[in-house]
Every structure is written in C-alpha cells, then in structure tokens.
Amino acid sequence: MLPNQGTRDQVIVHWPSDASGRFQCDNWGPLPFSHPAMISIVPTDSSGPALNYAQQLAHSLSAALVRMSPSVQRSICGGPGPAHCRGHGQSAATCVLALVGDGRPLNDYTGAIALWASRIGSDHRYRVVPISPPSGRAAMAAVMLSALQVRKVFEWTRSSTEAVPVVLGAADLISRDYRVFISYRQEDGDKHADDLFGALSLAGFDVFLDRVRIGVGAHIPDRIREELAHKAVVLVLETLLVGKSDWVAQEVAIAAKSRLGILPVHFPNGTRIGSLSDRRRHFLTASDFDSQTGRLIAQAIDDVGQRVADLHSFWLVRRRYQIQRALSNALLHRGVTNQRLGRSGCLDVVPWWGTSTLCSIKTCARMAELEDFRELDDTSALPGRWHRAVLAPGMVGPGDRPANMQWLSDKLMAGLFDESEISRLAGILSDSAGSELK
C-alpha cells in the first residue's frame, strides 16, 4: 500500500488578529495544489490602516481557499507566528511574505521582514509580495529594507483583497499567467473587443482575439478549439447582435462543456445568452461609455479586467480539481483503490499490472505545456514508459500545440492523455495483463 501522506498541512496562513502583535495561524487542507505553502500576511505596523488592510486580505484569502475545494477544512493553531513557524521546515513549501503597508515608516514588530530579507536571495522558496493602497507604491518601496526595495509593489485600486490572486500566484498555488478568450459579434462588438484586448494585454493577460491571433490561411474552427483549451476564462460580449452569431454560440458551448470560466459582459440593450447565468454576469450602464465615441471608458475597462483577475485563478483551480477527481473516481470504479494525492500534486497510483510500480499522473486545467513535463521530475514515480503521465484538455485533434506536446511526450516516454481519455487511462492502470504496454 502507498504510505500515508503525513500530517503536514498543505497551506499555512498567518495573519494579525489584533493590534497587540498576536497572529492567528490557520492550517488548510486538503486542497488541489501541487505542493504545500506558507503564507504570512504581515502589516508594516501593528497600528493604523496597514493592520486593517492586512486583515481584509486575510479574510478574502480564507474565502478563496474555501471556494477552491468542497472538502477543505481549517484548523487553528497557537503557533509562534510568521518568523518561527514550523512551515519554514517544510522543504517542499514556498514561503510567501505578503507585506501590507500604508505608506508610513516600517516597523518590523514580528521579525518576519528581516527573516525574509535575509533568505530571499539564497533560498528560492522565499518570496515577498509588497502590497500598498492606491498611489502608495513609491512610499511603500521607500520604507522597505534595502534587500526588498527591488521588489515590485502591488498597488490595489479599491481594496487590499485584490491582492489574493497575486499572493496565491507567488506561492505557486495558482497560475500567474492570466489567459483570456474574447468571444464577440464583429458587427457591433469589434471596437469594444479591441479596447478590451489592448487593456487586458497591457495588464499582463494572454488574450485571444480572432482578428489579431489567427493568421491568414489557418483553419479557424481548429484554431478556436485549441485556443479555448489553452485559456481559463471566456469573456463574452453580450451586444445587441450577439444572438445572431453562430461562432459565439459554439464558443460558449465549448467553454461550458470544458468547464471554463465564463464571464458575460452585458451591454445596455444587449442580447442575453440564455445558457449563461446572471450569477456572474457583469452589467454595463450608459455611464460606462464615452458619449461622443461610444467606446468604453477607461474605468469600465478596468472594472472588467478586475472581474477577470478576481475570478480567473479560482476557475483554473476548480477545473484542475474536477479533472483530478474524475480520474480518481474512474480508477475507484475499476477497483484501483491504491492511490493518493502526492506531495507534487500528482495522483500517485499503484497499477494492477505491477504491484511494485508507482505511476504519477499530473492533471492540468489547460492544454499541456513544457513546464508540466518538467514538473514530472518532482513526482514519486521513477522514469519509465507509463510510469509518468500528463492529463490535460485539448490534447486530441489537430493544432500545433497538441502536436508539439505529443512529440515531447514520445521523446520523454511520458504518457500524454486528453481529458476525454480518462476512461482509457483508468483502463490502462487497471489492466492486470498490461495489454497496452506490450
């Protein structure tokens, strides 16, 4: 049997409970992340606005972790705080200091800032995310220790809770690259799509817009399916004529079937797509448009971008969790009970065709890439055909990305399966004769 995973928590979160300098330590698990992490939310002073900003961020981070897994549980320990937590001893854990400031001089009342500053250059596990209020970036950078002054400061616009995806990304718990697909009707949505494409691209998003990203001569249906598999969020522009677009209808259907995040942006007098819920629909009003040009104003574009940033990472984690659970359930249905979620975030399985063999399967929320195969080196399974595999959507069918990854899979002797092949993968692992391996 596979050994027990142990009692170490997947995510440890420290946050200031009051102005006296005391910290609460929350231990979260199980979560569908690839490795454990420690996140210390520390204000630059125990009094004043910085403390409130840090507490707001902590509460929002807790809510985000709850949304990521239906089985997650929190336990509270009376640990010594950020500087002396046992999380520093977990060799596989990233250690993130979310340093929340208010522009006033820094007071390292916990000792955590000095600790991170001393380790950040020599230990790759240690990362610092400086966080400041609007227009406070320069003041925040000025008060930090010299070892941290070269770190880019995250400046929120409305609330410190906007930093949640940034903090989770710094801990390598979610993807730090935002990937968005814009679905729209050209006749009345092209200018708005262009504006959103430019603004989101400038903000660091990898954005797909058909008129920009599809070259001449490309097979449009194949390219769109490939791009959808590569993205996490589909931004649907509900303009007046969107209901007449067969392309938009197909893109929404593919996105829904693939369990992508879908954010409908409803324009005044626009047409609602009936299959999309109002629960996450973003409504625009007349005041969101320039009265002379009819284009979206900068604030409206920023609002849409913020909605995408807030929801993107959670959709990505949810999708990966669903794929992982589907594989685990398929194995259980076939009687393969000797399985566990490994430290690397892969599903470790002892197959029926080899009781002394361990197979590790990495599940991806989007199309497989080079980094996914590199991460197989951190798994428990030894190199060998069928001992390691990647399970990801969009890997069946034409397209440059699937073809390149299939080539890499063959060279590395690591299996590559599409999400639709879960049943086949479960069959390989449950086949006592190892038929497909011969």
C-alpha positions as CSV (number, residue, x, y, z in Angstrom):
1,M,0.0,0.0,0.0
2,L,1.0,3.6,-0.5
3,P,2.3,5.2,2.7
4,N,0.2,7.8,4.4
5,Q,0.9,11.4,3.4
6,G,1.6,12.5,6.9
7,T,0.0,15.3,9.0
8,R,1.7,18.3,7.4
9,D,-0.8,20.9,6.2
10,Q,-1.0,21.9,2.6
11,V,-1.3,25.7,3.2
12,I,-0.4,27.6,6.4
13,V,-1.7,31.2,6.7
14,H,-0.6,33.7,9.3
15,W,-2.5,36.9,9.8
16,P,-2.6,39.6,12.5
17,S,-5.5,39.0,14.8
18,D,-5.3,42.3,16.7
19,A,-3.1,45.4,17.4
20,S,-1.2,43.7,20.2
21,G,1.1,41.9,17.7
22,R,-0.6,38.5,18.1
23,F,-1.0,36.3,14.9
24,Q,-3.5,33.6,14.1
25,C,-2.2,30.6,12.3
26,D,-4.7,28.8,10.0
27,N,-3.9,25.3,8.6
28,W,-5.8,24.5,5.4
29,G,-6.2,21.1,3.7
30,P,-6.8,19.1,1.7
31,L,-6.5,21.4,-1.4
32,P,-5.8,20.6,-5.0
33,F,-2.4,22.3,-5.1
34,S,0.9,20.9,-6.3
35,H,2.8,21.4,-3.1
36,P,2.5,22.8,0.4
37,A,2.9,26.5,1.1
38,M,3.2,29.0,3.9
39,I,1.7,32.5,3.5
40,S,2.4,35.1,6.1
41,I,0.3,38.3,5.9
42,V,2.2,40.9,7.8
43,P,1.4,44.6,8.1
44,T,4.2,47.1,8.2
45,D,3.0,48.3,11.5
46,S,0.6,46.9,14.2
47,S,-1.4,50.0,14.3
48,G,-3.1,52.2,11.8
49,P,-4.6,51.4,8.3
50,A,-2.0,48.7,7.5
51,L,-3.4,46.4,10.1
52,N,-6.9,46.7,8.7
53,Y,-5.7,46.2,5.2
54,A,-3.8,43.0,6.2
55,Q,-6.9,41.6,8.0
56,Q,-9.1,42.3,5.0
57,L,-6.6,40.4,2.8
58,A,-6.6,37.5,5.2
59,H,-10.4,37.1,5.3
60,S,-10.6,37.3,1.5
61,L,-7.8,34.7,1.2
62,S,-9.7,32.4,3.5
63,A,-12.8,32.7,1.4
64,A,-10.8,32.0,-1.7
65,L,-9.4,28.8,-0.2
66,V,-12.9,27.6,0.8
67,R,-14.1,28.1,-2.8
68,M,-11.3,26.0,-4.2
69,S,-12.3,22.7,-2.7
70,P,-15.6,21.4,-1.3
71,S,-13.6,19.2,1.2
72,V,-11.2,21.8,2.6
73,Q,-11.0,22.2,6.3
74,R,-9.3,24.8,8.5
75,S,-7.7,24.2,11.9
76,I,-6.3,27.0,14.1
77,C,-3.1,26.5,16.0
78,G,-1.5,28.7,18.6
79,G,1.8,28.8,16.8
80,P,4.7,31.3,17.4
81,G,3.8,33.4,14.4
82,P,5.4,34.1,11.0
83,A,9.1,34.2,12.0
84,H,9.2,30.9,13.9
85,C,6.5,28.8,12.3
86,R,7.2,25.1,11.6
87,G,6.3,25.9,8.0
88,H,9.9,27.1,7.5
89,G,11.0,23.5,8.0
90,Q,8.9,22.1,5.1
91,S,11.5,21.7,2.4
92,A,8.9,21.5,-0.4
93,A,6.9,24.5,0.7
94,T,7.1,28.0,-0.8
95,C,7.2,30.7,1.9
96,V,5.5,33.9,0.9
97,L,5.5,37.2,2.9
98,A,2.6,39.3,1.9
99,L,3.9,42.7,3.3
100,V,0.9,45.1,3.6
101,G,1.8,48.8,4.0
102,D,0.1,52.1,4.3
103,G,3.0,54.4,3.3
104,R,4.1,55.1,6.9
105,P,7.6,54.1,8.2
106,L,8.2,50.4,8.6
107,N,8.1,48.7,12.0
108,D,9.3,45.1,11.9
109,Y,7.5,44.2,15.1
110,T,7.3,40.5,14.2
111,G,10.9,40.0,12.9
112,A,9.4,38.4,9.8
113,I,10.6,41.2,7.4
114,A,14.2,40.8,8.5
115,L,13.9,37.0,8.2
116,W,12.6,37.1,4.6
117,A,15.1,39.8,3.6
118,S,18.0,37.5,4.8
119,R,16.8,34.5,2.9
120,I,15.2,35.8,-0.2
121,G,18.5,35.8,-2.2
122,S,19.8,32.4,-1.1
123,D,16.6,30.2,-0.8
124,H,14.3,30.0,-3.8
125,R,11.4,29.1,-1.5
126,Y,11.2,32.6,-0.1
127,R,9.2,35.3,-1.9
128,V,7.9,38.7,-0.8
129,V,4.9,40.5,-2.2
130,P,4.8,44.1,-1.1
131,I,1.2,45.4,-1.2
132,S,0.1,49.1,-1.0
133,P,-3.0,51.3,-1.2
134,P,-3.7,53.4,-4.2
135,S,-0.9,55.9,-5.0
136,G,1.2,54.4,-2.2
137,R,3.6,52.4,-4.3
138,A,6.5,54.8,-4.1
139,A,6.1,55.3,-0.4
140,M,5.9,51.6,0.2
141,A,9.1,50.9,-1.8
142,A,10.9,53.7,0.1
143,V,10.4,52.3,3.6
144,M,11.3,48.7,2.8
145,L,14.6,47.2,3.8
146,S,17.3,47.5,1.1
147,A,17.2,43.8,0.2
148,L,13.5,44.2,-0.7
149,Q,13.4,47.6,-2.4
150,V,13.9,46.0,-5.8
151,R,10.7,44.0,-5.4
152,K,7.8,45.3,-7.5
153,V,4.9,46.6,-5.3
154,F,1.4,45.6,-5.9
155,E,-0.9,48.6,-5.7
156,W,-4.6,47.9,-5.3
157,T,-7.3,50.2,-6.6
158,R,-10.3,49.5,-4.3
159,S,-9.3,47.1,-1.6
160,S,-6.4,45.0,-0.4
161,T,-8.5,41.9,-1.3
162,E,-7.4,42.4,-4.9
163,A,-4.0,41.0,-4.0
164,V,-5.4,37.5,-3.3
165,P,-4.6,36.1,-6.8
166,V,-1.1,37.8,-6.7
167,V,-0.3,36.2,-3.3
168,L,-1.5,32.7,-4.3
169,G,0.4,33.1,-7.6
170,A,3.6,34.0,-5.7
171,A,3.2,30.8,-3.6
172,D,2.9,28.8,-6.9
173,L,-0.5,27.6,-5.8
174,I,-2.2,29.0,-8.9
175,S,-1.1,30.1,-12.3
176,R,0.4,33.5,-12.5
177,D,-0.3,33.9,-16.2
178,Y,-3.8,35.1,-17.0
179,R,-5.3,33.6,-20.1
180,V,-8.5,35.0,-21.6
181,F,-10.5,34.3,-24.7
182,I,-12.8,37.2,-26.0
183,S,-16.0,36.0,-27.7
184,Y,-18.0,38.6,-29.6
185,R,-20.0,39.5,-32.7
186,Q,-17.9,41.5,-35.1
187,E,-20.7,43.7,-36.5
188,D,-21.3,45.6,-33.2
189,G,-18.6,44.3,-30.8
190,D,-15.3,44.7,-32.7
191,K,-14.4,48.1,-31.2
192,H,-15.2,47.0,-27.7
193,A,-13.3,43.8,-28.2
194,D,-10.3,45.7,-29.5
195,D,-10.3,48.1,-26.5
196,L,-10.5,45.1,-24.0
197,F,-7.8,43.2,-25.9
198,G,-5.4,46.2,-25.6
199,A,-6.1,46.9,-22.0
200,L,-6.0,43.3,-20.8
201,S,-2.8,42.6,-22.8
202,L,-1.2,45.7,-21.3
203,A,-2.2,44.4,-17.8
204,G,-0.3,41.1,-18.4
205,F,-3.1,38.9,-19.7
206,D,-2.6,36.4,-22.6
207,V,-5.6,37.4,-24.6
208,F,-7.0,35.6,-27.7
209,L,-8.9,37.8,-30.2
210,D,-9.6,36.1,-33.5
211,R,-8.8,39.1,-35.8
212,V,-5.4,39.5,-34.0
213,R,-4.3,36.0,-33.2
214,I,-5.5,33.9,-36.2
215,G,-3.2,34.1,-39.2
216,V,-4.1,34.0,-42.8
217,G,-4.9,30.5,-44.1
218,A,-5.4,29.0,-40.6
219,H,-8.3,26.6,-40.2
220,I,-10.5,28.7,-37.9
221,P,-12.5,26.0,-36.1
222,D,-9.4,24.0,-35.1
223,R,-7.6,27.1,-34.0
224,I,-10.5,28.3,-31.9
225,R,-10.8,24.9,-30.2
226,E,-7.1,24.9,-29.5
227,E,-7.2,28.4,-28.0
228,L,-10.2,27.6,-25.8
229,A,-8.3,24.6,-24.4
230,H,-5.4,26.9,-23.6
231,K,-7.4,29.5,-21.8
232,A,-9.2,29.7,-18.4
233,V,-11.7,32.4,-18.9
234,V,-14.0,33.2,-21.8
235,L,-15.1,36.9,-21.9
236,V,-18.4,37.0,-23.8
237,L,-19.5,40.4,-25.0
238,E,-23.4,40.5,-25.0
239,T,-24.0,43.2,-27.5
240,L,-27.3,43.7,-29.4
241,L,-26.4,41.3,-32.3
242,V,-24.5,38.6,-30.4
243,G,-27.5,36.3,-30.6
244,K,-27.1,36.1,-34.3
245,S,-23.5,34.8,-34.1
246,D,-23.1,31.1,-34.6
247,W,-19.4,31.4,-33.7
248,V,-20.2,32.9,-30.3
249,A,-22.8,30.2,-29.6
250,Q,-20.2,27.5,-30.5
251,E,-17.5,29.1,-28.4
252,V,-19.9,29.4,-25.4
253,A,-20.9,25.7,-25.8
254,I,-17.3,24.5,-26.0
255,A,-16.4,26.6,-22.9
256,A,-19.3,25.3,-20.9
257,K,-18.5,21.7,-21.9
258,S,-14.9,22.2,-20.9
259,R,-15.9,23.8,-17.6
260,L,-14.0,27.0,-18.4
261,G,-14.9,30.2,-16.5
262,I,-17.4,32.3,-18.5
263,L,-17.8,36.0,-17.7
264,P,-20.7,37.5,-19.8
265,V,-20.4,41.3,-20.1
266,H,-23.8,42.6,-20.8
267,F,-24.1,45.9,-22.8
268,P,-27.1,48.2,-22.5
269,N,-29.8,46.9,-24.9
270,G,-27.7,43.9,-25.5
271,T,-28.9,40.3,-26.0
272,R,-28.6,37.9,-23.1
273,I,-27.3,34.4,-23.9
274,G,-29.9,32.2,-22.3
275,S,-27.5,29.4,-21.3
276,L,-25.4,31.9,-19.1
277,S,-26.4,32.6,-15.6
278,D,-26.8,36.1,-14.1
279,R,-24.8,35.0,-11.1
280,R,-21.5,36.2,-12.6
281,R,-22.8,38.5,-15.4
282,H,-21.1,41.9,-15.5
283,F,-23.6,44.6,-16.3
284,L,-22.6,47.8,-18.1
285,T,-24.6,51.0,-17.9
286,A,-24.8,54.1,-20.2
287,S,-22.3,55.9,-17.9
288,D,-19.6,53.3,-18.8
289,F,-19.4,54.7,-22.4
290,D,-17.9,57.8,-23.9
291,S,-20.9,59.9,-25.1
292,Q,-19.0,61.1,-28.2
293,T,-17.2,58.0,-29.4
294,G,-19.5,55.3,-27.9
295,R,-16.5,53.4,-26.7
296,L,-16.0,52.0,-23.2
297,I,-14.3,54.5,-20.8
298,A,-11.1,53.6,-19.0
299,Q,-12.8,52.9,-15.7
300,A,-15.3,50.5,-17.3
301,I,-12.5,48.6,-19.0
302,D,-10.6,48.5,-15.7
303,D,-13.7,47.1,-13.9
304,V,-14.0,44.3,-16.4
305,G,-10.3,43.5,-16.1
306,Q,-10.6,43.4,-12.3
307,R,-13.5,40.9,-12.5
308,V,-11.4,38.7,-14.8
309,A,-8.4,38.8,-12.4
310,D,-10.6,38.1,-9.4
311,L,-12.2,35.0,-10.9
312,H,-9.6,33.6,-13.3
313,S,-7.4,31.7,-10.8
314,F,-10.4,30.2,-8.9
315,W,-11.8,28.9,-12.2
316,L,-8.4,27.4,-13.1
317,V,-8.0,25.6,-9.7
318,R,-11.6,24.4,-9.8
319,R,-11.2,22.9,-13.3
320,R,-8.0,21.1,-12.3
321,Y,-9.7,19.7,-9.2
322,Q,-12.6,18.4,-11.2
323,I,-10.3,16.6,-13.7
324,Q,-8.3,15.1,-10.9
325,R,-11.5,13.8,-9.1
326,A,-12.9,12.4,-12.3
327,L,-9.7,10.3,-12.8
328,S,-9.7,9.2,-9.2
329,N,-13.3,8.1,-9.4
330,A,-12.7,6.3,-12.7
331,L,-9.9,4.3,-11.0
332,L,-12.0,3.5,-8.0
333,H,-14.8,2.3,-10.3
334,R,-12.4,-0.1,-11.8
335,G,-11.2,-1.3,-8.4
336,V,-7.9,0.6,-8.3
337,T,-8.0,1.8,-4.7
338,N,-4.3,2.1,-4.1
339,Q,-4.0,5.8,-4.9
340,R,-3.1,9.0,-3.2
341,L,-2.5,12.7,-3.9
342,G,1.2,13.0,-3.8
343,R,3.3,15.9,-2.5
344,S,3.9,17.1,-6.0
345,G,0.1,17.5,-6.6
346,C,0.0,14.5,-8.9
347,L,-2.2,11.4,-8.4
348,D,0.1,8.5,-7.4
349,V,-1.3,5.1,-8.3
350,V,-0.1,1.5,-7.9
351,P,-1.4,-0.1,-11.2
352,W,-2.7,-3.7,-11.4
353,W,0.0,-4.6,-13.9
354,G,2.8,-4.0,-11.4
355,T,2.3,-4.2,-7.6
356,S,5.8,-2.8,-7.1
357,T,5.3,0.0,-9.6
358,L,4.3,3.6,-8.8
359,C,2.7,5.8,-11.5
360,S,2.3,9.5,-11.1
361,I,-0.3,11.4,-13.2
362,K,-0.2,15.2,-13.4
363,T,-3.6,16.8,-14.1
364,C,-3.7,20.2,-15.9
365,A,-6.6,22.7,-16.1
366,R,-5.4,23.8,-19.5
367,M,-3.5,22.4,-22.5
368,A,-0.3,20.8,-21.5
369,E,3.0,22.7,-21.9
370,L,6.7,22.1,-21.4
371,E,6.6,23.1,-17.7
372,D,4.1,20.3,-17.0
373,F,6.5,17.6,-18.2
374,R,9.4,19.3,-16.3
375,E,7.3,19.0,-13.1
376,L,7.1,15.3,-13.5
377,D,10.7,15.1,-12.3
378,D,9.3,16.1,-8.8
379,T,6.9,13.2,-8.7
380,S,7.4,10.0,-6.7
381,A,7.4,7.8,-9.8
382,L,10.7,6.7,-11.4
383,P,11.2,7.5,-15.1
384,G,9.8,4.9,-17.5
385,R,7.1,4.4,-20.0
386,W,3.6,4.7,-18.5
387,H,5.2,5.5,-15.1
388,R,4.6,9.2,-15.5
389,A,1.8,10.9,-17.4
390,V,0.1,14.2,-18.0
391,L,-3.7,14.5,-18.3
392,A,-4.9,17.7,-19.9
393,P,-7.7,19.1,-22.0
394,G,-7.3,19.8,-25.7
395,M,-4.6,17.2,-26.5
396,V,-6.7,15.3,-29.0
397,G,-7.2,16.7,-32.5
398,P,-5.2,19.0,-34.9
399,G,-3.2,22.0,-34.0
400,D,0.4,23.0,-33.3
401,R,0.3,22.8,-29.5
402,P,-1.1,19.3,-29.3
403,A,1.3,18.0,-32.0
404,N,4.3,19.6,-30.2
405,M,3.3,18.1,-26.8
406,Q,2.7,14.7,-28.3
407,W,6.2,14.8,-29.8
408,L,7.6,15.8,-26.4
409,S,5.6,13.0,-24.7
410,D,7.2,10.4,-27.1
411,K,10.7,11.7,-26.5
412,L,10.4,11.7,-22.7
413,M,8.5,8.4,-22.7
414,A,5.8,10.1,-20.5
415,G,2.2,9.5,-21.3
416,L,0.0,12.3,-22.6
417,F,-3.8,12.0,-22.4
418,D,-6.7,14.2,-23.2
419,E,-9.3,14.9,-20.6
420,S,-11.7,12.8,-22.8
421,E,-9.4,9.8,-22.3
422,I,-9.8,9.4,-18.6
423,S,-11.6,6.1,-19.1
424,R,-8.8,4.8,-21.3
425,L,-6.1,5.9,-18.8
426,A,-8.1,4.2,-16.0
427,G,-8.3,1.1,-18.1
428,I,-4.5,1.0,-18.7
429,L,-3.8,1.3,-14.9
430,S,-6.4,-1.4,-14.0
431,D,-5.4,-3.9,-16.7
432,S,-3.6,-6.7,-14.9
433,A,-2.1,-8.0,-18.1
434,G,-0.7,-4.6,-19.1
435,S,-2.0,-5.2,-22.6
436,E,-1.4,-1.6,-23.9
437,L,2.1,-1.6,-22.6
438,K,3.2,-4.6,-24.7
